[in-house]
Amino acid sequence: MNRQQKILLGIIAIVLVSLYLDLPKTSLDFHLLGQYFRRDLKIKQGLDLQGGLQVVLQAEMKDIAEDRRDTALEAARNVIERRVNFFGVTEPTLQTSKSAGQYRIVVELPGVTDTEQALSLIGQTARLDFREPVFEELPPESTASAQITGFKETDLTGKDLEQAAVTFDKNTSAPQISLKFTDEGAGKFEEVTKRNVGQPLAIFLDDQIISAPRVNEPISGGQAVITGQFSLAQAKNLAIQLNAGALPVPITVLEQKSIGATLGQDSVRKSLVAGIVGLFLVAFFMIAYYGRLGLLATVGLVIYGLITLALYKLIPVTLTLAGMAGFLLSIGMAVDANILIFEKIKEEKRVGKPSLAAMESGFGRAWDSIRDANICTLITCFVLFNPLGWSFLNTSGMVRGFALTLGLGIFTSLFTGVMVTRTLIRVFYK
């Protein structure tokens, strides 16, 4: 068995695994190294396909200082995201916007049917409080005298916390969270820390614990530091959560819109019909113009579709109409790579090279053009997806969905357009 036949067997194995994942099923269950794993394989649909609820929230900033309003908006968004995830919504989308002194949060909740419950959940002001441990006495034969069974509320709440900020340890440069309490809160905090030296002091946001730092000594003066093995991202996230409960940001529902599933089903049906017609026309053109080469390219295109759908299920990708557009566009990119390769092969044959030599040379000459074109598109996908969170871009959820499916499709098309098609031609074209 030569090298090309081995590669072909590997491609066949990938296709069979992809086909198995693509079959209608809700989950994948398997055992690995003695552990049981379960993976959800349902294709996740966005708001425009599945239907659901879109809510525009207004953040009231009249009691917030001008220089802290951006922080307050981000903190409010963070709290709402936690609540939505706790509500069990699949792939919610939350975006913030600032315009003409108005601070708003747009929330999209695919699949939500209980509108009143969702609105009551996301429209509340965040509640932060500090809780001290509750102990249970252990039997005399136990090595420990008592164990913590839970936490009870104290009179120290988010109203007493003036600000939380990320700072850095002077000795180790490790990120930490600095807390500054109000004058009244400083006294409460000193009393709580006196009672709990050597014990954890739990911090709850909306009745969910977000941190439980250990009290090393009584803390007076209203300033404290939370240390630990934090990454910078973890420290920033905790500071945002603490500020969410410290800042009084009332949230009001400015607009709500229910999107019916019927509209989504109709959109999916029309998109699938358009996609199938487009694929048929592409395959017809490739076979009619390039003959046997076009037939092999069409087989590669089918393999591309199977692998892409399997990746959508495994990652998973939330599919929207914009995402489907990105997928169909990436099919065009995959076909474009094959056309470049076949035209280069034709050029090599015109100068008198034998078929096999022309094929190898054509693939090599086409690769530079394929690489450059796809890199440019991937850069565009990176900007549209905005993974670094650049505020000046402020891309929407649908734009990000388009960028994700297009970028994923390009990576897959590079594999199928170059590796798969090349192997098929080398093995079967003779």
N, C-alpha and C positions, 0 to 999 in steps of 0.2 A: 504494500500500500504506500503510494507516494504522498508527498506533503499536501498536494492539492486535494486528494481524496480524504485525508484526515481533516483538513479544514472544512470540507463539504459535510463530513459526518458531524462536526461540531455545529455547523449551521443548522443541520437537520435537527440536532438535539435542542437547540435554542428555539426553533420553530415549533417543535412538539410541546415544549414547556409553555411557550406563549399560547399555543392553541388550547392547552389544558386550562390555563388561567383565563382565557377569553370565553370559555364555555359558561353558560349562565349558572352561576352559583353565588351564594351569599357570603361564604367564608372559606378559608383554607386552614385546615387543621393538620398539624404534623408534630412529630417528636424529634428533637435534636439534642444529642448529648444528655439524654435522660430528662430533658425539660419539654414541657408541652407548650406549643405555640398556637395561637389562633390569629388569623389575619382576615380582616373584613375585605371582601372583594366586590362590594357593590360600587358601581360607578356613581360618584358623588355629583349631584347636579346643583348648579347655582340657582339664584333667585329667579332668573328669567326663564329657566327651564322647569324647575320644580314648583315654583310658586312660593308664596310666603308673605313676609311682612317687611315693609321698609318704613323706618321711623326717622324723622328729623328732630333732633333734640336741641334745645336752646340752653346754654350754660349762662346763668345769671352772674355777672362779674362786678356788680356795683359795690360789693363789700370787699373786693380783692384789689390789692395795690396793683398799679399799672405794670410794674416790673415783675409781678408774679403771675400774671394772667396766663401766659403761655404754659407755665408749669402747672397751673390749676387745670387748664384744658386737657393737657396730657394725662394728668392724674385722674380726672373724671373719665377720660376714655379708658384708662387702664382698669378702673373699677367696673365700668359697664362691661368690658370684655370678660372680666372674671365672672360677673353675674351671668352673662350670656352662656359662657362655657359651662357653668354650673347648671344652667337651665337645660343643657343637653342639646343645644343647636349645633348641627353639623356645618362646619366651615362658615361661620358668620363673617361678615365684612364690616369693619368700623373705620370711618374716615373723619378727620377733623377739618374744619374750614374756618377761616377768619376773613371777614369782609365787612368794611364800613362799621367797625366797632362791634360786630356781632360774632359771637363765638358759638359754633355749632358742631354737633356730632351726628353723622349720618350712619345709621345702623341698618344692615340688611340681614334678615333672619330667614334663611331658606327652610321651607317645610313647617314653619310655625303656624298652628291653627288657632291656638288659644290666645287671642289678641289681648284680652284684658289682663291675663296673668303676665304676659311678656311686658306690657306697658307698666304695670305696677312694679315689676322687678327692676327694670332698667331706669325708671324715673325717680328712684329714691336717692336722697343725699347719703353719701358714704358715712358709715359709722365705725370709728376707730376707738378701741379701748384696751387698757392694760389689765391683765389678770394675773393673780398670784396663785401658786399651787395649793392644792388640797391634798392632805396626806391621810394615809390609812395605816394604823398600827399593825405591825407584823407579829407573828408568834415569837416567843422567847428564843426558840431554837434557830430562828432565821439569823443570818449574818448581818442583815440590815435592820435598823430599828423601825423604819417606815418607808412607804413607797408612795409616789405621786399617783393619784387616781384621777385627777382632773384639774381644772382651773376655775377659780371663782372671780367674779367681777370686783373691781375696786372703783373708787370715785375718780380715778385718773382716766381721762378720755381724750379724744382727738382735739377737743376744744382747748385743752391745756397744752397742747404741743404747738409751738409757734412755727417751727420749721425743721425739716430734715434735709440734709445735704450730703453729697459724697465728698469725702476728704481722703487724705493719704497719710499713712503712718510716717512720722518723721524719721524713724530708724530703718524700717523695712520697705517703705514706699508702697505698702500693700493698701488697697482700697478699703475704706471703712465708712460707716454712716454716722455723722454727727447729728445729735439731737439738741434742740434748743427749746426750752419750755417757757411759758409765760410766767409772770411773777407768782400768780396763784398756783400754776401748775408745778413750779419749782418746789414749793412746800409739800404738795401732795406726793411728788416723785421722791423726795427725800424720805418721807414717812414710809412709802411702799418699799423702797430699797433697804431701809433699816430692818424691816420685818423679814426680808427675804435674802439676806446675805448668804451666798453659797448656793442659792436655788435659782431656777429659771424664772424669768418674768415674761410671760407670754403676751404677745401683741396680736390682737384679733382685728380683722377688717371684715365687716359684714358677717360676724360670727364665724369666720374662717381664720385659723391661725396662719400668720405669715412669717413669724419669727418668734424665737424663745431664747433670747440671750441670757447668759448666766450673770447674776449680780455678784461682783467680786467684793464690793465694799459699799457702805452707804454713800450716796451721791448727793451733794448739796450744790447750790448755786444755779441749778436749772440747766446745766449742760452735761451731756453724756455722750459716750461713743460706743457704737456697736461694732465689735471686731469679730473676725472669723476668717475662714478660708474663702473669701469672696473673690470672684472675678469682677472686673470692672462692670460688665453687663449686669451681673447679679446685684452688685451694690447700687447701681442706678435704678434697677427695677424695684428694689426694696425701698429706696428713698422716694420713688414716685408713689408707691403704695402708702407709705407713711404720710406723705403730703396729701394724698387723696382723702384721708380721714381727718387731717388737720385743717384743711381749707374748706370753709363753708361754701360749697358750690352747688346751689340748688339747680336741679335739672327739670325743665318743663318740656312737654311734648308739643312741638311746633306744628308737626304734620305727620300723618300716618297714612300709609297706602297699602292695601292688601292686593297682592298679585295672584290671580287665580292660576291653578295648575292647568286649566284648559288652554290658556294662552301659551304656556310652556310646551305642552304636548303638540300643539299646532306648529310652533316654531321648530321643535325637534323634527317633526315629520317633514316639513318643507326643507329643512337643512339637510336631512338624510337623503331626500330625493335629489336635491341639487348636487350633493356630494357624490352619489352613485352615478348620476348622469355625467358629471365631470370626470370621474374615474374611468367610466366606459369610453368616453371620447378620447381621453389621454391614451388608454390602452390601444384603442383602435388606430390612432395616429402612429403610435410607436411601432405596432406590428405592420401596418400598411407601408410605412416609410422605410423602416430598417429591417423588415423581414425577421429572420431567425434571431438576430441581435435584439430586435424590439420585443420578441416573445420572451426572451430571457430577462430583459429589463422589466417586463410586466410581471413575471414571476417574482422578481426582486421587490417590485412595488407591493405585491400581495404580502410578502414576508414583512415588509416595512409596516404595513397596516396591522398585522398580527402582533408584532413586537411592541408597537406604540400603544395599542389597546391594553396589552398586558402591563406595560409600565404605568398607564393611567390608573389601573386597579391597584398596583402595588405601592405607588408613591404615598398616598393617592392624589390624583388631580381633580379639583372641583371643576366640572365642565360647564361652561356657559356658552352662549351663542358666539361671543367673541373668541372664546377658546376653540370652538369648532372651526371658526374662520382661520385661526392660527394653524390648526391641524391641516386643513385643506391647502393652505398656502405652503406649508412645509412639504406636502406631496409634490407641488410644483417645483420646489427646490430640488427634491430627490430626482424627478424626471430631468430637470435641467442638467444635473450632474451626468446622467446617462447620455444625454444629447451631446454634451461637450466631449465625452469619451468617444462616442461613436463617430463624430465628425473628425476628431483627431486620427482615429483609425483609418478613415477614408483618405485623409490627407497622406498618411504614410503609405497606403496602397498605391496612391497616384504616382508616387515617386519611385515605384517599382519594388517595394519591400514585400517579402512573402507574408502570408496572412498572419502566421503566429508572431513573427517579428513585428508586424504592423500593430498587432493588438498590444503587445507589451510596450512598445514605444508610445502608442496612443494613450494608454493609461498613464504613463509617466508624464507625458506632455500636458495632459488635461488636469493633472493633480494640482498644479500651481494655481490655475484659474479657479478650480473648485474650492481650494483652500481659502484663497483670498476673498471670494464672494461670500462664503459661509462665515468667515471671521467678521466681515463687515456687518452681516445680518445679526450675528450673535452679539456684537457690541450694541447694536440697536435694541435687541431684546434685553440686554443688561440694563440699559438706561430706562426702558419702559417699565421693567419689573421693579427697578429701584430698590434692590436688596439692602442698600446702605441707609435707606430712609432719608434721603435728601429732601428737605422741606420745600425747596424751590421747585421741585418737580411735581409733587402732590398728585401722583398718578392714581387713577381710580381702580377699583377692584376688577372691572372688566378689562381695562388696559393691561393690568398685571396678568390676568388670565390669558389674554391673547399672547403676551410676551412669553409666558411659561410654556404654553403648548407649542408655539412656534420654535422656541429655543430647544425644547425637548425633541421636537420633530427633526430639527436640523442635525442634532447629534445622532439620532437614529438613522437619518437619511445618509449621513456620511458613512455609517457602517454598512447599510444595505447597498447604497449606490456605488461604493468602491469595493468593499470586501466581498459582499454577497454576489453582486453582478460579475465582478472580476473572476471569482471562483467558478460560477456557473458557466461563464464563457470558456474558461480554460478547460473545464471538464467536459462540457457537452457540445461546444460549437463545432468540433470536428465531425 
